[in-house]
Amino acid sequence: MVALHPLSQTHPIQEGDRRARAALVRVVLIAGLAFAILLGLGWGAAGDTDVLGALAAGLGWGEASLRDMTIVWDIRMPRVLTATLVGAALAVSGAVMQGLFRNPLADPGLVGVSAGAGFGAVAAIVLGGFLPAAVASMTSIYLVPFAAFLGGWASTLILYRIATRGGQTSVATMLLAGIAMGALTGALTGLIVYKADDSQLRDLTFWGMGSVAGATWHKIMIAGPIIALTLFTAPFLARSLDALALGEPVAHHMGIDTQKMKRIAIISVAASVGASVAITGGIGFVGIVVPHLLRLLQGPEHRNLLPNAALLGAVVVLLADMVSRVVVAPAELPIGIVTACLGGPFFLWILLKNRSLLEA
């Protein structure tokens, strides 16, 4: 059983240094995000592109060739915005879940949204062919994202109901139930995959690895508002998450409605991660690595951690996407492979550094 130790015990940064460090980190991350966005807009197989000219022309400040406008605004901009939104969503969701569970090893997948979304997507890919032709033609573009989002929400609501008793939600019960839910949805997913043909298996494989290559303005218009709303909501949880790090009884005596906070946090994470997984597939380790790295750099206060996690998460996914474009060029490597290769060793280091968390 994983012990739920306050996160603040593992961060020796002095209180007086934290605010200054967090401000410095934020400035660096804002500059890094701007650079990564420009790099992402200029990076691609199309060769030289006048990115600044196309951006200015799109804003009505000049003229650019039709080729550059198409490449920048129709191909690369949706991809860059998707990577930015998804990276921010996964990182903030990870920070919220780690604060809720009071454990730096917590992950957004603990609320069941990732496993449920995966089950929904697999079901849509394999069983979508059984839909009536008229329905299939109308939903062919959005069927998999919608099914993934619906699956993530359904599994999260079931998990929340299991963990809630007498009007109180137990995070320990949610942790154990999340493991069981993941195993169950994994088994159901396996049953469906067993019936898939070769073409469907290929689609399932690449969807599970995650990619922003299929980003479009339509997907951003659907998932973007959901992610943006949850990112806007997250900072309002900062004070409650800081208080919860001292224990639920202390948080309650500080005037925090812990049950309401848990409900908002779980719903926000489910919506944010569900929307992200729906449009990009599975992208792992961002929700674990980014918040923990920031805690090492600036301390655990969520008022600074949450906005900086959004910035760093966006930068990480943007850079991972650029790496995925060049490693096996002219083909593209799924972005989930890149984040796993980078995040896996870091996660092992986290485990070794926090070995005491596993001794209860």
C-alpha positions in Angstrom: 0.0 0.0 0.0 1.4 3.4 -1.0 1.6 5.8 2.0 0.1 9.2 1.6 2.8 11.4 2.9 2.5 15.2 2.6 4.4 16.4 -0.5 6.0 19.2 1.4 8.2 16.9 3.5 10.4 16.1 0.5 11.2 19.6 -0.6 14.0 21.4 1.3 13.7 24.8 -0.5 13.4 27.6 2.1 10.1 29.5 2.1 11.7 32.8 1.3 13.3 31.4 -1.8 10.2 29.7 -3.2 8.4 32.8 -4.5 11.4 34.2 -6.2 12.3 30.8 -7.7 8.8 30.3 -9.0 8.7 33.7 -10.6 12.0 33.1 -12.3 10.9 29.7 -13.5 7.7 31.2 -14.9 9.6 33.8 -16.9 11.9 31.2 -18.3 9.0 28.9 -19.2 7.0 31.7 -20.9 10.1 32.5 -23.0 10.6 28.8 -23.7 7.0 28.2 -24.7 7.1 31.1 -27.1 10.3 29.7 -28.6 8.9 26.2 -28.8 5.7 27.5 -30.5 7.7 29.4 -33.2 10.0 26.4 -33.6 7.0 24.1 -34.0 5.5 26.4 -36.6 8.7 26.5 -38.6 9.6 22.8 -38.2 8.3 20.4 -40.9 8.8 18.5 -44.1 7.8 21.4 -46.3 11.2 23.1 -46.2 11.7 26.8 -45.8 8.6 28.6 -44.7 8.1 32.3 -43.9 6.5 31.7 -40.5 6.5 35.3 -39.2 5.2 36.6 -42.6 2.4 34.0 -42.6 1.5 34.8 -39.0 1.4 38.5 -39.7 -0.6 38.0 -42.8 -3.1 35.8 -40.9 -3.5 38.7 -38.5 -4.1 41.2 -41.3 -0.7 42.9 -41.0 0.8 42.0 -44.4 0.8 39.5 -47.2 2.3 36.0 -47.6 2.2 33.3 -50.2 -0.8 30.9 -50.3 1.7 28.0 -49.7 3.1 29.5 -46.5 -0.4 30.5 -45.2 -1.7 26.9 -45.8 1.3 25.3 -44.1 1.4 27.6 -41.1 -2.4 28.1 -40.4 -4.0 24.9 -41.7 -1.3 22.3 -40.9 1.2 23.4 -38.3 -0.9 25.8 -36.2 -3.6 23.2 -35.2 -0.8 20.8 -34.4 1.1 23.3 -32.2 -2.0 24.4 -30.4 -3.1 20.8 -29.8 0.3 19.9 -28.3 0.2 23.1 -26.2 -3.3 22.4 -24.8 -2.7 18.7 -24.2 0.7 19.2 -22.6 -0.8 21.8 -20.2 -3.8 19.7 -19.4 -1.8 16.5 -18.6 0.7 18.4 -16.5 -1.9 20.3 -14.5 -4.0 17.2 -14.0 -1.0 15.4 -12.7 -0.2 18.2 -10.2 -3.8 18.2 -9.0 -3.9 14.4 -8.6 -0.6 14.4 -6.7 -1.9 17.1 -4.4 -5.2 15.3 -3.9 -3.5 12.0 -3.1 -0.6 13.7 -1.3 1.8 11.6 -3.2 4.3 12.6 -5.9 3.9 9.3 -7.6 0.2 9.8 -8.4 -1.0 10.1 -12.0 -4.1 11.3 -13.7 -4.8 7.7 -14.7 -5.6 6.9 -11.1 -9.1 8.4 -11.5 -9.8 5.8 -14.3 -10.1 8.3 -17.1 -7.1 7.0 -19.2 -8.2 3.4 -19.0 -11.8 4.3 -19.7 -10.9 6.5 -22.6 -8.8 3.7 -24.0 -11.6 1.3 -23.8 -14.0 3.7 -25.5 -11.6 4.3 -28.3 -10.9 0.6 -28.8 -14.6 -0.1 -28.9 -15.2 2.6 -31.4 -12.4 1.5 -33.7 -13.3 -2.2 -33.6 -17.1 -2.1 -33.3 -17.8 1.1 -35.2 -18.3 -1.0 -38.4 -21.4 -2.4 -36.9 -23.1 1.0 -36.8 -25.8 1.7 -39.5 -24.2 3.2 -42.6 -26.0 6.6 -42.2 -24.8 7.0 -38.6 -21.3 5.8 -39.4 -21.0 8.4 -42.2 -22.1 11.2 -40.0 -19.8 10.3 -37.0 -16.8 8.8 -38.8 -14.5 11.8 -37.9 -15.7 12.2 -34.3 -16.6 8.7 -33.4 -13.3 7.7 -31.8 -12.7 11.0 -29.9 -16.3 11.0 -28.6 -16.2 7.4 -27.5 -12.9 8.0 -25.8 -14.2 11.0 -23.9 -17.4 9.2 -23.0 -15.4 6.1 -21.8 -13.2 8.3 -19.6 -16.1 10.1 -18.1 -18.1 6.9 -17.4 -15.1 5.1 -15.7 -14.4 8.2 -13.6 -18.0 8.5 -12.4 -18.1 4.8 -11.5 -14.9 5.1 -9.6 -16.1 8.2 -7.8 -19.3 6.4 -6.8 -17.3 3.5 -5.4 -15.0 5.7 -3.4 -17.8 7.9 -2.0 -19.7 6.7 1.1 -21.8 8.8 3.5 -21.1 11.9 1.5 -17.3 11.5 1.9 -14.9 10.4 -0.8 -11.9 8.3 0.3 -8.8 8.9 -1.7 -7.3 5.6 -0.5 -10.4 3.7 -1.7 -10.2 5.6 -5.0 -6.6 4.6 -5.4 -7.3 0.9 -4.9 -10.5 1.1 -6.9 -8.6 2.8 -9.7 -6.2 -0.1 -9.9 -9.1 -2.5 -10.1 -10.9 -0.4 -12.7 -7.8 -0.2 -14.8 -7.4 -4.0 -14.7 -11.1 -4.5 -15.6 -11.1 -2.1 -18.5 -7.8 -3.5 -19.7 -9.4 -7.0 -19.7 -12.5 -5.7 -21.6 -10.2 -3.9 -24.0 -8.3 -7.1 -24.6 -11.5 -9.0 -25.4 -12.4 -6.4 -28.1 -8.8 -6.3 -29.5 -8.9 -10.0 -29.9 -11.7 -9.6 -32.4 -10.0 -6.8 -34.4 -8.6 -7.3 -37.9 -5.1 -6.3 -39.1 -6.2 -2.8 -40.1 -7.9 -2.2 -36.8 -5.0 -3.5 -34.9 -2.7 -1.0 -36.6 -5.1 1.8 -35.8 -5.3 0.7 -32.2 -1.6 0.5 -31.8 -0.9 4.0 -33.1 -3.8 5.5 -31.2 -2.5 4.0 -28.0 1.0 5.5 -28.6 -0.4 9.0 -28.9 0.1 11.6 -31.6 -0.8 15.1 -32.5 -0.3 14.5 -36.3 -4.1 14.3 -36.8 -4.8 17.7 -35.2 -7.4 19.8 -36.9 -9.2 23.0 -36.1 -12.4 21.0 -35.7 -10.9 18.9 -32.9 -9.5 22.0 -31.2 -12.9 23.6 -31.3 -14.4 20.6 -29.6 -11.8 19.7 -27.0 -10.2 23.1 -26.6 -13.0 24.8 -24.6 -13.1 21.8 -22.2 -9.4 21.9 -21.6 -9.3 25.7 -21.3 -12.1 25.6 -18.7 -10.4 23.1 -16.6 -7.1 25.0 -16.8 -8.9 28.1 -15.7 -10.5 26.2 -12.8 -7.4 24.5 -11.5 -5.7 27.6 -9.8 -8.8 28.0 -7.6 -7.9 24.7 -6.1 -4.4 25.8 -5.1 -5.2 26.9 -1.5 -7.3 23.8 -0.8 -4.6 21.5 -2.1 -1.9 23.2 0.0 -4.1 22.8 3.1 -4.8 19.1 2.2 -1.1 18.4 2.2 -1.3 18.9 6.0 -4.0 16.3 6.3 -7.8 16.3 5.9 -8.6 17.2 9.5 -6.3 20.2 9.4 -7.7 21.3 6.1 -11.2 21.0 7.5 -10.3 23.1 10.5 -8.9 25.7 8.1 -12.3 26.1 6.6 -11.7 24.0 3.5 -14.7 22.0 2.2 -12.6 19.0 1.4 -15.5 17.0 -0.1 -16.4 19.8 -2.5 -12.7 20.2 -3.4 -12.3 16.5 -4.1 -15.4 16.5 -6.4 -14.2 19.6 -8.4 -10.7 18.2 -8.7 -11.8 14.8 -9.9 -14.3 16.2 -12.4 -11.8 18.7 -13.7 -9.1 16.0 -14.2 -11.6 13.7 -15.8 -12.8 16.4 -18.3 -9.3 17.6 -19.0 -7.6 14.3 -19.5 -10.6 12.8 -21.2 -10.6 15.6 -23.8 -6.8 15.3 -24.3 -6.8 11.5 -24.7 -9.7 11.8 -27.1 -7.9 14.0 -29.6 -4.3 12.7 -29.2 -4.5 9.2 -27.8 -2.3 8.1 -24.9 0.6 10.3 -24.0 2.3 9.0 -20.8 4.6 10.4 -18.1 3.8 14.1 -18.6 1.5 14.1 -15.7 4.1 12.5 -13.4 7.3 14.1 -14.5 6.4 17.7 -15.0 4.9 18.4 -11.6 7.6 16.6 -9.7 10.4 18.4 -11.6 8.8 21.7 -10.7 8.5 20.8 -7.1 12.2 20.1 -7.0 12.9 23.5 -8.7 10.5 25.8 -6.9 8.8 24.0 -4.0 5.3 22.5 -3.6 3.0 25.5 -3.3 0.2 24.9 -5.8 -0.4 28.6 -6.5 2.9 28.6 -8.2 3.0 24.9 -9.2 -0.2 24.8 -11.3 0.4 27.7 -13.7 4.1 26.7 -14.1 3.0 23.1 -14.7 0.8 24.2 -17.5 3.7 26.1 -19.2 6.2 23.3 -18.7 3.8 20.6 -19.8 3.1 22.5 -23.0 6.8 22.9 -23.7 7.6 19.2 -23.1 4.9 18.0 -25.5 5.8 20.6 -28.1 9.5 19.5 -28.0 8.5 15.8 -27.9 6.4 16.4 -31.0 9.3 18.0 -32.8 11.6 15.1 -31.8 9.0 12.6 -33.1 9.1 14.3 -36.6 12.8 13.9 -37.1 13.8 10.6 -35.4 12.5 8.4 -38.2 11.9 11.1 -40.9 10.2 11.3 -43.3 7.9 9.1 -41.2 6.8 10.2 -37.7 7.3 8.4 -34.4 4.3 8.4 -32.1 4.8 11.1 -29.5 3.9 8.7 -26.6 7.1 6.8 -27.4 9.2 9.9 -27.1 7.6 10.9 -23.7 8.0 7.4 -22.4 11.7 7.2 -23.4 12.3 10.5 -21.6 9.9 10.0 -18.7 10.6 6.4 -17.9 14.1 6.9 -16.6 13.0 10.0 -14.7 10.1 8.2 -13.1 12.6 5.4 -12.0 14.7 8.1 -10.4 11.6 9.5 -8.6 10.9 6.0 -7.3 14.4 5.6 -6.0 14.5 9.1 -4.5 11.2 8.6 -2.7 11.6 5.0 -1.8 10.3 5.7 1.7 6.8 6.4 0.2 6.6 2.6 -0.5 7.5 1.5 3.0 4.0 1.7 4.6 
